């Protein structure tokens, strides 16, 4: 069973920074992609950033230039560095990992960490 544990959320003023961490219970080499999603109150979960096993990163337009996704294989951890935070970045941030085996894609999710940006 794969476990993803997020940390690093909190309350920050607009313009501030936070770094989220997602620690995996197994070697992150085993995942085809990992990423971060967020869900604001009353809204659907949306993609924030992803990174593939070959290092290709993808970002939502709303966070480009402000957020950076990275990974540390030695620590089996994926990070999301969030700078210049805005109130609209508020939400629960979820770590995601995907493993593709043949034609089967299996997603894994963390429990989420709350990010609140005050104006």
C-alpha positions in Angstrom: 0.0 0.0 0.0 1.4 3.4 -1.0 1.2 6.3 1.5 1.7 9.9 0.6 2.1 12.3 3.5 1.9 16.1 3.0 3.3 18.7 5.2 4.2 22.4 5.2 0.8 24.0 4.9 -0.2 26.9 7.1 -1.3 30.5 7.2 0.6 33.1 5.4 0.1 36.7 4.3 -0.3 37.6 0.6 3.1 37.9 -1.0 4.6 35.3 1.3 6.0 31.9 0.6 5.5 28.3 1.7 7.1 25.0 0.8 5.0 21.9 0.8 6.5 18.4 1.1 5.0 15.1 0.1 6.8 12.1 1.5 6.1 8.8 -0.2 6.3 5.4 1.5 8.0 3.8 -1.4 10.7 4.7 -4.0 9.3 7.6 -6.1 11.2 6.1 -9.1 8.3 3.7 -9.2 5.8 6.4 -10.1 5.3 7.7 -13.7 4.4 11.1 -12.4 3.8 13.0 -9.2 2.0 16.3 -8.6 0.0 18.7 -6.5 -3.6 19.5 -6.7 -5.7 21.9 -4.7 -9.3 22.3 -3.7 -10.8 25.6 -2.6 -14.0 25.7 -0.7 -17.0 25.1 -3.0 -14.8 24.4 -5.9 -13.6 21.3 -7.7 -10.1 19.9 -7.2 -7.7 21.4 -9.8 -4.2 20.6 -11.0 -1.5 22.8 -9.7 1.7 21.2 -10.9 3.0 17.8 -12.0 6.4 16.3 -12.7 7.0 13.2 -14.7 9.6 10.5 -14.1 11.8 12.1 -16.8 11.6 15.5 -15.1 9.1 17.2 -17.3 7.1 19.7 -15.2 3.7 21.2 -16.0 2.0 24.0 -14.2 -1.5 25.5 -14.1 -1.5 29.0 -15.8 -2.5 30.6 -12.5 0.7 29.5 -10.8 3.3 29.7 -13.5 6.3 31.8 -12.5 5.4 31.6 -8.8 5.3 27.9 -8.0 8.1 25.3 -8.6 7.7 21.5 -8.3 10.8 19.5 -7.5 11.8 16.1 -6.1 14.4 14.5 -4.0 14.9 10.8 -4.8 17.1 10.2 -1.8 14.3 11.3 0.5 11.4 10.0 -1.7 9.9 13.4 -1.4 8.3 15.8 -3.8 8.1 19.5 -3.0 6.1 22.5 -4.1 7.8 25.8 -3.5 5.1 28.5 -3.5 6.2 32.2 -3.8 4.2 35.4 -4.2 1.2 33.7 -2.7 -2.2 35.2 -3.3 -5.5 34.8 -1.4 -6.9 32.8 -4.4 -4.2 30.2 -3.7 -6.1 29.3 -0.5 -7.2 25.7 -0.4 -6.4 22.1 0.6 -3.4 20.9 -1.3 -3.2 17.3 -2.2 -0.2 15.2 -3.3 -0.8 12.8 -6.1 1.2 10.0 -7.6 0.4 7.9 -10.6 1.8 4.5 -11.6 1.2 3.0 -15.0 1.3 -0.8 -15.4 0.4 -2.0 -18.8 -2.9 -0.4 -19.6 -3.7 0.3 -15.9 -3.1 3.6 -14.4 -3.3 3.7 -10.6 -3.6 7.0 -8.7 -2.6 7.6 -5.1 -3.5 10.6 -3.0 -2.3 12.1 0.3 -4.7 13.4 3.0 -4.1 17.0 2.1 -2.6 20.0 3.8 -4.4 23.3 4.3 -2.9 26.5 2.8 -4.5 29.8 3.8 -3.4 33.1 2.3 -4.7 36.2 4.0 -5.0 39.5 2.2 
